[in-house]
C-alpha cells in the first residue's frame, strides 16, 4: 500500500511543478557588426559657372502705347461712348487704372472729350 501512496504524491507534485514553471527566456541575438568595406563615394554634381554680370537695369521702363482714340463721357466712371455715339466696352477710369495716357478736353453738350492712348498689351 505504501507504494500506491508514493505514486499519487509523485503525480501531484509533477502537476504543481508544471503549473509553477515559467517558460525559459530566449537568448538575445547579438547584432551583426557593420561591414568594414568602404562605401563608394557619392558623385558630386558639376559646379555651375559663376553668374555673368548683368547690365544695369534702367530706372524706369519705357511704356509702349498703341494708337490713340477719342471717347466722350459725362465723367470717368460713367458709360463711355465713341465719337460716333456707339457705346464703348470700357470706362475712362479703367483706362486710367491701366496707366493709359489720357488727355481731357472741354465739355461738349455736357460731356467731356477724352483723348485716350492705351498701353500695348504684352505679347506672349
C-alpha positions as CSV (number, residue, x, y, z in Angstrom):
1,X,0.0,0.0,0.0
2,X,2.8,2.3,0.6
3,X,3.8,2.1,-3.0
4,X,0.4,3.4,-4.1
5,X,0.6,6.5,-1.9
6,X,4.1,7.3,-3.1
7,X,2.9,7.1,-6.7
8,X,0.0,9.5,-6.0
9,X,2.3,12.0,-4.4
10,X,4.6,11.9,-7.3
11,X,1.8,12.7,-9.7
12,X,0.5,15.6,-7.6
13,X,4.0,17.1,-7.3
14,X,4.6,16.8,-11.0
15,X,1.3,18.7,-11.7
16,X,2.3,21.5,-9.4
17,X,5.7,21.9,-11.0
18,X,4.2,22.1,-14.4
19,X,1.9,24.9,-13.3
20,X,4.6,26.8,-11.5
21,X,7.2,26.5,-14.3
22,X,7.8,29.7,-16.3
23,X,8.8,29.5,-19.9
24,X,12.5,29.9,-20.4
25,X,13.6,33.3,-21.8
26,X,15.1,33.2,-25.3
27,X,18.7,34.3,-25.6
28,X,19.1,37.7,-27.3
29,X,20.9,37.6,-30.6
30,X,23.9,39.8,-30.9
31,X,23.6,42.5,-33.7
32,X,25.8,41.9,-36.6
33,X,28.8,44.2,-36.7
34,X,28.8,46.8,-39.6
35,X,30.9,45.7,-42.6
36,X,34.4,47.2,-42.8
37,X,34.2,47.5,-46.6
38,X,34.4,51.2,-47.6
39,X,31.3,52.5,-49.3
40,X,31.8,54.1,-52.8
41,X,31.9,57.9,-52.7
42,X,28.8,59.7,-54.0
43,X,29.2,61.7,-57.2
44,X,29.2,65.4,-56.7
45,X,27.1,67.5,-59.2
46,X,29.1,69.5,-61.7
47,X,29.9,73.0,-60.5
48,X,27.9,75.8,-62.2
49,X,29.7,78.6,-63.8
50,X,29.6,81.9,-61.8
51,X,26.7,84.2,-63.0
52,X,27.7,86.7,-65.6
53,X,27.5,90.4,-64.9
54,X,24.1,91.7,-65.9
55,X,23.8,95.2,-67.4
56,X,22.3,97.8,-65.0
57,X,18.5,97.9,-65.3
58,X,17.1,101.2,-66.4
59,X,15.4,103.1,-63.6
60,X,12.0,103.3,-65.5
61,X,10.8,101.1,-68.2
62,X,9.7,102.8,-71.4
63,X,6.0,102.4,-71.8
64,X,4.7,101.4,-75.2
65,X,1.4,102.9,-76.3
66,X,-1.0,101.8,-79.0
67,X,-2.9,104.1,-81.3
68,X,-4.9,107.0,-80.0
69,X,-8.7,107.2,-80.0
70,X,-11.4,109.6,-78.6
71,X,-14.1,108.9,-76.1
72,X,-16.9,111.0,-74.7
73,X,-18.5,110.6,-71.3
74,X,-20.2,112.6,-68.5
75,X,-17.5,111.5,-66.0
76,X,-14.6,109.0,-65.7
77,X,-16.9,106.4,-64.1
78,X,-19.9,106.7,-66.4
79,X,-20.5,104.9,-69.7
80,X,-18.1,106.0,-72.4
81,X,-19.0,106.4,-76.0
82,X,-17.1,106.6,-79.2
83,X,-17.1,109.8,-81.2
84,X,-19.9,108.5,-83.5
85,X,-22.0,107.7,-80.4
86,X,-21.6,103.9,-80.2
87,X,-21.2,102.6,-76.6
88,X,-17.7,101.7,-75.6
89,X,-16.9,98.5,-73.7
90,X,-14.8,100.2,-71.0
91,X,-14.9,103.3,-68.9
92,X,-12.3,106.0,-68.9
93,X,-11.5,105.2,-65.3
94,X,-10.5,101.6,-66.3
95,X,-8.0,103.1,-68.8
96,X,-6.6,105.3,-66.0
97,X,-6.0,102.3,-63.8
98,X,-4.2,100.6,-66.7
99,X,-1.9,103.7,-66.9
100,X,-3.2,104.9,-70.2
101,X,-2.2,108.3,-71.5
102,X,-5.4,110.4,-71.2
103,X,-6.0,114.0,-72.2
104,X,-9.2,115.7,-71.3
105,X,-10.8,118.4,-73.3
106,X,-13.6,121.0,-72.7
107,X,-17.1,119.8,-72.3
108,X,-19.3,119.4,-75.4
109,X,-23.0,119.2,-74.7
110,X,-22.5,118.2,-71.0
111,X,-19.9,115.6,-71.9
112,X,-16.1,115.5,-71.6
113,X,-14.0,114.6,-74.6
114,X,-11.1,112.2,-73.7
115,X,-8.1,111.5,-75.9
116,X,-7.1,108.0,-74.9
117,X,-3.8,106.4,-75.7
118,X,-3.8,102.9,-74.0
119,X,-0.8,100.8,-73.2
120,X,0.0,98.0,-75.5
121,X,-0.8,94.6,-74.1
122,X,2.3,92.5,-73.5
123,X,2.9,89.9,-76.3
124,X,3.1,86.3,-75.1
